[in-house]
Amino acid sequence: MNPQTLSARLERVAALVPAGARLADIGSDHAYLPVALMHRGAITFAVAGELALTPFHAAERTVYDNQLGERISVRHADGLAAIQPQDQISAISLCGMGGETIRDILDSGKAHLSGLERLILQPNGGEQPLRQWLMDHNYRILHEDALRENRFDYEIIVADRTGPVRYSPEELYFGPLQLQARTPAFLLKWQRRLRLKQKTLAQFARSRQGVAQEKAQGVAREVGWIMALLGEGD
Ligand SMILES: C[S@@+](CC[C@H](N)C(=O)[O-])C[C@H]1O[C@@H](n2cnc3c(N)ncnc32)[C@H](O)[C@@H]1O
């Protein structure tokens, strides 16, 4: 991958960044996303934030090699601390991290959010706690996507802070819009997940040490939801 050829995953994210955005890409690694978007004329300014030094230097190198130093500011910072008020950021992307990590970055960086930024989130797992955070903080989910690349399932969640919103436990688990759209990628993901969860339940049943009842009940509830989604066990 390079700024000319993004992965299918980042290409989907790129398509969801509003035209002309001032983007903060947090956890930018090589800064491929903001550099690709800038080359395409799709954004007007970007911050590439990175916590770890090696990817921070990689981001600096990509921006320098592409002669974009005046329009992409690479910053060594923890989460949303990379964003300054004068940046007038209108969109934030947080991609390729666990959903819990993205949630923690949003939560600990709340002071850096104006509430006007569109969030474009691409969690690798942990979508449920991330959606819970969005709901708890008045973000409405505007778009969701599921895709598979290199044998990994990915989700993309786009949200705006619009005011109070309520999602049911199943909507938080599967994604409110994915539940409606039921795309092939989404259904295939949950078919695979169902097999894994059923295996886990069978292991719990065989376990000699015994598994905490609450944990087993939680997995059994999820299996029930997934079977209902897929129309199995009717
Ligand atoms: C797996 S990479 C994903 C890179 C790129 N966003 C993508 O989707 O291809 C995750 C990056 O997030 C960075 N990261 C993790 N926690 C962070 C934080 N609190 N603040 C900034 N960057 C963070 C890591 O150092 C790593 O480079």
The ligand as an SDF file (V2000), in Angstrom:
LIG
                    3D

 27 29  0  0  0  0  0  0  0  0999 V2000
   -2.8740   -0.3630   12.7790 C   0  0  0  0  0  0  0  0  0  0  0  0
   -2.4190    1.2730   12.6210 S   0  0  0  0  0  0  0  0  0  0  0  0
   -3.6210    1.8890   11.4870 C   0  0  0  0  0  0  0  0  0  0  0  0
   -3.0430    2.9190   10.5850 C   0  0  0  0  0  0  0  0  0  0  0  0
   -4.0180    3.5980    9.6400 C   0  0  0  0  0  0  0  0  0  0  0  0
   -4.9400    4.4570   10.3790 N   0  0  0  0  0  0  0  0  0  0  0  0
   -4.8000    2.5740    8.8720 C   0  0  0  0  0  0  0  0  0  0  0  0
   -6.0030    2.4180    9.1010 O   0  0  0  0  0  0  0  0  0  0  0  0
   -4.2030    1.8930    8.0160 O   0  0  0  0  0  0  0  0  0  0  0  0
   -2.9140    2.0420   14.1380 C   0  0  0  0  0  0  0  0  0  0  0  0
   -2.0690    3.2530   14.4570 C   0  0  0  0  0  0  0  0  0  0  0  0
   -2.6770    3.9720   15.5140 O   0  0  0  0  0  0  0  0  0  0  0  0
   -1.6550    4.4880   16.3440 C   0  0  0  0  0  0  0  0  0  0  0  0
   -2.2480    4.8200   17.6400 N   0  0  0  0  0  0  0  0  0  0  0  0
   -2.7020    3.9590   18.5830 C   0  0  0  0  0  0  0  0  0  0  0  0
   -3.1590    4.6380   19.6460 N   0  0  0  0  0  0  0  0  0  0  0  0
   -3.0130    5.9560   19.3540 C   0  0  0  0  0  0  0  0  0  0  0  0
   -3.3050    7.1560   20.0580 C   0  0  0  0  0  0  0  0  0  0  0  0
   -3.8170    7.1340   21.2960 N   0  0  0  0  0  0  0  0  0  0  0  0
   -3.0050    8.3320   19.4700 N   0  0  0  0  0  0  0  0  0  0  0  0
   -2.4750    8.3700   18.2340 C   0  0  0  0  0  0  0  0  0  0  0  0
   -2.1640    7.2670   17.5260 N   0  0  0  0  0  0  0  0  0  0  0  0
   -2.4330    6.0710   18.0770 C   0  0  0  0  0  0  0  0  0  0  0  0
   -0.6260    3.3740   16.3610 C   0  0  0  0  0  0  0  0  0  0  0  0
    0.6560    3.8740   16.7350 O   0  0  0  0  0  0  0  0  0  0  0  0
   -0.6710    2.8780   14.9200 C   0  0  0  0  0  0  0  0  0  0  0  0
    0.2700    3.5100   14.1130 O   0  0  0  0  0  0  0  0  0  0  0  0
  1  2  1  0
  2  3  1  0
  2 10  1  0
  3  4  1  0
  4  5  1  0
  5  6  1  0
  5  7  1  0
  7  8  2  0
  7  9  1  0
 10 11  1  0
 11 12  1  0
 11 26  1  0
 12 13  1  0
 13 14  1  0
 13 24  1  0
 14 15  1  0
 14 23  1  0
 15 16  2  0
 16 17  1  0
 17 18  1  0
 17 23  2  0
 18 19  1  0
 18 20  2  0
 20 21  1  0
 21 22  2  0
 22 23  1  0
 24 25  1  0
 24 26  1  0
 26 27  1  0
M  CHG  2   2   1   9  -1
M  END
$$$$
